[in-house]
Amino acid sequence: MRECSRLSRRAVLGLTAAALPVSTATAAVAVDSTVIGGEQLARAGVQVRGASGLPKKITAQSWLVADYYSGDVLASFNAHRRLPPASTLKMLFADTVLKKFDRTERYTVKDADVADVPAGSSLVGIKPGITYTVEQLWQGVFLRSGNDAVHVLSHMNGGIARTVAEMQAKAADLQALDTHVVSPDGFDHPGQISSAYDLTLFARHGLKDADFRGYCATRTADFPAGGKKTFQIQNTDRLLTGAFGLPTYNGLIGVKNGYTSHAGNTFTGAATRDGRTLLVTVMHPAEGSNAVYEQTAALLDWGFGPGRSAQAVGTLVDPLSEGGASASPAPTRGGVRAAAGAPGPGSGGPSTGRLVEGAGGTALLLAAAGALVVKKRRRAVAAAAAAEASQGAEDPAAQGGGRHRR
């Protein structure tokens, strides 16, 4: 598994924590000695220095504004809070799988490739027996957030379990230790979580790739319907297309939106103006479906305006495989550290069966991690885990009244 070639001891610890039930994982990180991205990002509430004028009507449970090129975090709110990511997790799926297949490669879909797509999923409309190019499958992932396209690509990659394991390893390499992957499509599952910080890491890493950048910026595409017939698909990113009464955002270059009834609305957006590119992630605003885009746009406006004078409150770390810098020391007061983020709604642990899914790709890493850490910390982890109550994800319902979600 190429992504694991340079995983350090700290990455292995991250994989260990991610493979445990979430309550246990939180406790495991709590006894670690680092805060990814800097100590200030572990604090609750708004973090900003050297700039004023932040939008007043931001109701998201977590958000972050960062400079794409420098990696400076310009402002944040509960940056490491763990929350269900919905389909924004597909950015990590693309970071993990995108470069494995040439975009011109052709694949004929089998019944088994889509048999395990969760009921109620958002779909692009893939049909068994039809041959698709890899490019078309990725258009289905990015434009329509199609879980059917994700599952086809996952089966091409060796199966769901292998893909989940590789995604978790990729998250560890990116130092996205708030993230626990249960399903490659982002669909609601108990224990599937991420954070505004981690989602921004996924977007920044992905945008370095020309194919990733091209797919997330595509507004419409023609998709195979069988034979010589096609139908048009449109990107569900409303700031890119201007759908549902929203204007397009000037300079927007992507990245990915998500929605389930359990996760609410999530979105990571990137925009470029005057040679500067900003990343904004917004998770779980209180209002309706347009709020996540409106609040993203307001934070982008701030970053291109008053936020120009902001001093960094943290940084988006580089991947370990690319020489990523060590995290800064964490504060030792206040009990469980916020480095892993405060557990959000639905952050109950996954079932034993779901944990076993990822074992094929990471068994050796997890065994090594167990030898290094788990035996020494079992008592501390068990005590912290016993104090937490697991919560299961609710059955997702469709946005707008149906069951499909993005």
C-alpha positions, -999 to +999 in steps of 0.1 A: +000+000+000+020+029-013+006+055+010+020+038+041+057+037+031+068+065+054+043+064+083+061+075+115+054+063+150+029+092+155+011+082+123+008+047+135-006+060+168-032+079+147-042+047+129-045+029+162-068+056+176-088+056+144-094+019+146-108+020+181-143+029+190-146+067+190-149+071+227-117+051+231-099+069+203-107+102+219-091+090+251-061+076+233-054+110+217-060+127+250-029+112+265-008+121+234+014+152+236+007+171+205-019+194+189-020+191+152-017+226+136-008+244+168-019+249+204-044+277+197-065+255+174-072+232+204-091+260+221-128+263+220-145+293+205-133+318+178-096+321+173-083+351+154-054+376+158-046+409+142-079+413+123-114+422+130-147+423+111-155+385+112-191+379+100-215+380+129-241+356+117-220+324+115-240+296+132-218+267+122-207+243+149-172+244+135-154+265+108-119+274+096-103+299+072-069+292+058-044+304+032-039+277+006-003+285-003+012+293+031-011+269+051-017+297+077-050+293+096-063+329+096-093+322+118-112+293+132-140+282+155-137+248+172-113+237+145-108+202+158-143+194+169-153+160+157-185+160+136-200+137+109-185+149+076-212+136+051-199+137+015-171+161+022-153+128+031-152+121-006-122+145-007-102+120+013-115+092-010-102+111-040-069+119-022-065+082-017-077+066-050-076+092-077-041+086-090-045+048-091-063+046-125-057+065-157-087+087-166-091+071-200-093+035-186-126+018-193-146-004-169-178-024-173-198-022-141-210-055-125-240-060-103-217-066-073-201-032-078-232-014-067-249-040-046-235-026-014-245+011-020-264+022+011-301+027+007-310+064+005-276+074-011-271+101-035-266+085-069-253+096-103-272+068-120-246+040-128-261+009-143-245-026-144-235-037-179-226-002-190-190+007-197-176+039-182-143+057-184-125+064-151-130+101-159-168+096-161-168+078-127-149+106-111-174+131-126-201+111-109-182+114-076-174+151-077-204+165-096-233+144-083-216+131-051-227+097-064-222+069-039-226+044-067-196+059-085-176+057-052-185+021-048-175+012-083-141+028-079-137+012-045-143-022-060-119-014-088-094-006-060-098-040-044-130-036-024-147-014+003-126-028+032-093-022+014-103+013+004-115+022+039-081+010+053-062+030+027-082+061+034-075+058+071-038+054+063-039+084+041-056+104+068-028+094+092-002+105+067-020+138+062-020+142+100-058+143+100-061+125+133-097+137+140-109+115+111-123+080+115-134+064+082-161+037+082-174+040+046-156+056+016-187+076+005-192+096+037-227+081+043-238+082+079-224+054+100-218+053+138-183+067+145-176+082+110-163+116+119-139+143+108-133+180+116-131+214+099-093+212+103-091+177+087-115+185+058-094+215+050-063+193+049-080+170+025-090+199+002-055+215+003-038+182-006-063+174-033-061+208-050-024+202-056-035+176-082-046+188-116-072+161-120-087+167-086-088+204-093-104+199-127-131+176-114-142+198-085-144+229-108-165+212-135-201+225-136-218+201-160-209+169-179-226+144-202-230+110-185-235+076-202-271+063-202-265+032-223-258+028-259-250+062-275-274+080-251-262+104-224-278+127-198-264+158-183-253+160-147-247+192-128-224+199-099-242+201-066-218+228-053-242+258-053-215+285-051-201+270-083-233+267-102-255+294-087-284+269-080-312+273-055-312+311-057-276+315-047-252+336-069-220+320-080-190+330-059-164+351-078-132+332-081-145+299-067-124+269-078-142+240-058-142+220-036-169+197-021-203+198-004-221+173+017-254+167+034-272+140+055-299+145+080-275+134+107-245+154+096-265+184+084-247+205+058-210+205+054-189+223+028-153+231+020-148+258-006-117+273-022-115+306-041-088+327-058-086+365-060-056+387-069-032+358-067-044+347-033-062+314-027-082+308+004-098+276+019-129+277+040-146+248+057-180+252+074-197+223+093-233+221+106-248+256+105-281+259+123-302+271+093-314+255+061-294+241+031-282+274+017-267+286+050-235+265+046-228+282+013-238+317+025-216+314+056-187+300+035-190+330+011-191+354+041-159+339+055-142+340+021-152+377+018-136+383+052-104+365+042-101+385+010-109+417+029-103+424+066-086+390+070-056+401+050-041+415+081-048+384+102-019+367+119-018+330+119-035+312+148-023+278+135-011+260+104-022+233+080+005+208+084+022+190+056+019+152+051+043+131+070+054+115+037+064+149+025+084+159+056+055+174+076+066+194+106+060+181+141+029+194+159+034+219+187+031+210+224-004+208+237-017+225+269-017+201+298-046+217+318-083+209+315-083+171+313-089+156+279-072+175+252-090+193+224-064+181+198-087+154+187-117+177+189-146+176+212-168+147+203-197+159+182-232+145+177-232+109+166-196+103+177-203+069+192-180+040+185-184+019+154-194-017+157-168-045+159-178-056+124-171-022+110-137-021+127-127-054+112-133-040+077-101-020+076-079-047+090-067-061+057-047-029+048-035-019+082-031-050+104+006-048+106+005-011+115-021-016+141-001-045+156+030-023+158+010+005+173-004-019+199+031-029+209+042+007+212+012+022+230-019+002+237-004-021+264+012+009+282-020+030+280-047+005+285-057+016+319-058+053+310-077+046+278-102+024+296-109+049+323-115+077+299-136+056+276-158+044+304-167+080+311-181+086+276-214+076+261-215+063+226-241+077+202-252+060+170-258+078+138-294+083+129-309+069+098-303+096+070-332+112+053-332+130+021-327+167+016-358+183+004-380+155+016-366+125-004-340+100+009-312+109-015-284+129+001-251+145-008 
